[in-house]
Amino acid sequence: MKKYLILASILIIGWFLCDYLYYYTGNLYLPNMGEASYFVKADGEQLYLDSGNGFEVYKIKGVNLGLGKPGYYATEMAITKEEYLRWFAQIQELGANTIRVYTLGSESFYEAFYEFNCNNPDPLYLLHGVWVNDYLLNSTYSALDKEFFDPFVRSCQEVIDAIHGRLKLQTDTQILPMHYRWDISPWVSGYILGVEWEDTLVTYTNLCTQQLPQFDGTYFRTKNASNFEILLAQIGEETAQYETMKYGAQRPIAFSNWATTDPFQYPENITQYFKKSAAVDVEHIQCTEKFSPGQFVSYHVYPYYPDYYSYLPIHEENTYLQYLKALNEYHSMPVVISEFGVSSGRGMASYDAFGRNQGGLSETQQGEALVSLYRDIVSAGSSGAIVFTWQDEWFKRTWNTMAGTALLTPPYW
C-alpha cells in the first residue's frame, strides 16, 4: 500500500510539473528542426496572404478592438463570447477583413474567434499586439534594462502560446487561471510588437549608455541602428525564434510606431518648440533569409496630431495625405496605418484643415471623415488601414471630462 501511495504521489507531482512547464512557462516542447510554415508574407511594399489558392495581395481593412465595455474597466475583461461573435459578424458586414487587438484578452475572445472562423470560407484575420506595461514606459528604466526587456519578451511568448492554444495564465484579479486552448493560429496574420513609444524612453535608452554594437541574429539584424532600434531587433529575434522552434511557424512582424517617434528630420523650430526629440527607424532593422514572412511597418496616424503638421513646409492643404505619402516613400516595406480615426466627442481639441477634427463632429460627419481618411491612406500607397476603434473606451478620462471625473465611476458614464 505504501508503494502505491508513493507511486501515486510521484505521478501527481509529475503531472502538475508537466502542466506547469507545458502551459505556464512554455518551456516543455520538442524543438522544430525543419522549415517553418507561413501563410502571410511581406514582399516589396505589399503584403500577400495564402488562403488556399496561392499568395494574393492582402490589403488590410481592419478594425481595432479593445477590452472594455460600458459598466466595466478594461482589466475586468467582461466582454462575453456571445458579444464577440455578434461583433465579429458586424465588423465583417462593414467590409473589414482584419481585427487588431493590442494585448492578450480573455478566453472568451479566443474561443469566439475560433468558433467564428472554423469551417468559415470567409474568415476574419487577426493582427495581434504585444503590450508594454505603462509603469515601465514611464519609469526610470532604460528599455535595455532587464526589468524592461524580460517582461517584454515573456509577453511576446505568452501571445504566441495563446494563439496556438497552449497557455495558462494566472492573473491577480482571477482565482482560477485563464486557459487559452483554442488554436487560432491559422487566422493570425501578423504581430505588432510594442506601443506608442514615449519619446523620453527612446531618448533615454539611446543616451544612457554608449552605442551598442549592431545586432546580428538568426532572424533579425541591424545596420546603423540606435540602441532602442537594437532593442527592438532583439525582441523581434526572441519572438521569431520562439514561434519557429516551438511551433514550426512564422508570421510577419511589425514594431509599433507613431508620428512622435517617426524617422523624419524636422526644422529646428519644430524640434525645439514641439520637443521632437526621438526617432525610431525600422529601416535600420532587417530580416535575414531565415525569417521568410518578413516585416511590415505599423504607424498610428491621425489628421490632427501632431500639431506641427501645420508648420511644415507643405504646399498642399491636405497635410495628412502628404505625411502618408512621405511615410510610404521613405519605407522599403509595406506600410500599415494601424490606427486612424476621428472623435465625435463633445468639444474640439485639435483642428484639421479638411474638417477631420479631434471632436466636435456628429456621427454622420465622423463617418464621412473616416471614409475620407481611408481614401487618403490607400491613395498614399499603404498596405492597409485599421480604424480606431470598435467600442469607445468609457473607462478612460479625457481633457473635457477631467474636471468632473470621479475615479471610481468612469466606466458607468
Secondary structure, 3 states (H helix, E strand, C coil): CHHHHHHHHHHHHHHHHHHHHHHHHCCCCCCCCCCCECCEEEECCEEEEECCCCEEECCEEEEEECCCCCCCCHHHCCCCHHHHHHHHHHHHHCCCCEEEECCCCCHHHHHHHHHHHCCCCCCCEEEEEECCCHHHHCCCCCCCCHHHHHHHHHHHHHHHHHHCCCEEECCCCCCCCEEECCCCHHHEEEEEECCCCCHHHHHHHHHCCCCCCCCECCCEEECCCCHHHHHHHHHHHHHHHHHHHHHCECCCEEEEEEHHHCCCCCCHHHHHHCCCCCCCCHHHEEECCCCCCCECEEEECECCECHHHHHCCCCCCCHHHHHHHHHHHHCCCCEEEEEECCECCCCEEECCCCCCCEECCCHHHHHHHHHHHHHHHHHCCCCEEEECCCCCCCCCCCCCCHHHCCCCCHHHC
